[in-house]
Amino acid sequence: MIIWLNGTHGVGKTTTSQHVQALLPNSRILDAEKVGEVLMDVNPGLPATDDFQHWDPWRPLVVETARRVLAFTGGVLVMPMTVLVKSHWTEIRAGLAEHQIPLHHFVLHADQATLRDRIQNDPVLGPSMFRFSHLAPYEEAAGTWLHDDAHVIETSKCTPREAAEHIVAAVPTL
């Protein structure tokens, strides 16, 4: 199965995914951003875009990579990745369903003030204009489709460990 952690940049997906993985035996983290990095390394480069998720190969490669890793290892894949474009998410979800891979979609959510503070004071990355620039698209996706498609975990007042505990408790069959 796959536990997909969605939400805006800076909300804590990567840190929370590490806690989820630690709580679940036989689980691994697969960061779909690495698939995008592979595509960014194609030389000469692919057509210009502001987000590798817009390249047509990214979505099926994410599905195929997850499928192959699960076939090889079994268990659970924890996938922390922001996907805010509904058609992109629909394509990923359908691809995983085609391979009969159970998918549990979670959105980590925090209020705008908390998000801005986390991004501004990130001890590893520091302030990030990229992360700040995705706050409005996240709010639009959250208000139009994203929160309806996932189990929303409010993280404004909880630690990544507590969020991970909520996620593990919410996944049936664990």
N, C-alpha and C positions, 0 to 999 in steps of 0.2 A: 504494500500500500504506500501511498504518498501522503504526507502531511505538508501542505503548501502554506507557507507563511507569507501573506501579502500585506501591503500597507505602504505608506509613503516612505521615502528615503529618510533615514534618521529616527524612525520610530522604534527600532530595536530588534529587527528581524534576525540579524546575524547572531547577536548575543542570545536572544531567546532560542534560536534554533540549536545553539550549543547546549543549552539547558534541556531542551526537549530530547536531544540525542542522548544526553547523559542519563535521562530518566527511562529511556526505552532500550531494553536489551535488543541486540541485533538490528540496530538502526545506524544509518549513515547520513551525513549531510551531503547534498549535491547542490552546489551553487550554480544555477542556470546562467549566471552572469559570465561564467567561464566559457560557455558556448559562444556568447557574444564576443568575448575577447578573442577567441579563435577566428571568428569572422572578421574582426577588426584587423587581424594580422594577415589577411589575404593580400597578396601583392601581385600586380597593382591592386589598389583598393577597390572595394565595392562602391556602388554609387553613394554619393554623399547623403548623409542623414544626420539628424540630431540625436538619434536613438537606434541602437542596433536591433531593437525589437521590431522595427519597421522593415528590416530586411526579411524577405519571404523565407529564406532558409532557416532563420533562427527558431521559429516556433516548431516546425517538424523535427529539427535537430534536438531541441530540448526534449520532445516526446521520445524520440528514438534513443537518446542518451539515457534517459530515465528508464525506459523499457529494458535496454540492454544491461544496465547496472543491476536492476532488480532481478532480471533473469540470471545473472551471474552470481549475485550475493543473496538473493531473497531478502526477507525482512522488510524494514520500513525505510523509505527515503524521506528525509526532512529537507524541504526545498524552500529556502528563504529567497524570495524574488518579488519585486514590485512589478505588477502588471496592471496598468490603469486603463488600457484600451480594451473595451469590451470584446471587440471582434478577435483580438489577439488571445484573450482569455478563453473565449468560446472555442477557438481552434485548438488550443492546448488541451482543454477539457475533453473535447471530442476525440482528439488523438489518443489520449490516455484511456478513454472509455472504449475506443475501438480495440485496444489491446487488453481490455477487461482489467485495468489497473484501478483498484479502489482509490479514490481521491477525497481527501478531507481538506477543505479550503477554509483557512482562517485569515482574518484581517486583524492585524494589530493596529489599534486606533488610540490616538491621544489628541487632546484638544490642541488648538493652534498655539496657545501660549507655551504649553509644555514642549511641543515639537520645536518651536523656535528656540527655546532655551537649550534643548538637547543638541540641536544642530550648532548653535552658537558656541556651546561649551564642550563639544566633543573632544575628549582628551587624546584621541588617536588621530582623527582627521582634521580637527580644528573646524572653524566655520567654513561652510561650503555653499557657494552660490548655486551649484548644481542642485543640492538638496533643497535649498530655499525655493528654487524655481519650480520644484515639483509639488509644493504645498497646495497651490490652487488647482492643478489638474487632479490631485488626490481628492480634494474636497468635492470637485465636480463628479468624479467617479463614485465617491462614497455616497453622494446624494442621489445619483441616478441609477446605479446598478450594483456597485461593488458590495455594499453592505447587505443587499438583498441576496447576494449569491454566496455569502460566506457566514461562518460563525464569527462574530465580531468580539474581540477581546479588548476591553478598555484597559489601556496601560498607563493612563495619566497618573494613577496613584498606586501602581504596583511595580514590583521589581521584575526584571526579565525571568528570574527563577519562578516567581509567583505566576507570571503569564504562562510559562511552560507547564506548570502544574495544572492550570486551567485547561490548557490545550490537551494534555495527556488524559485528563479526566473526561473531556468532551468527546474523545474519539471512541466510538463503539468498537467492540471486539479487542480492546487492549487489556 
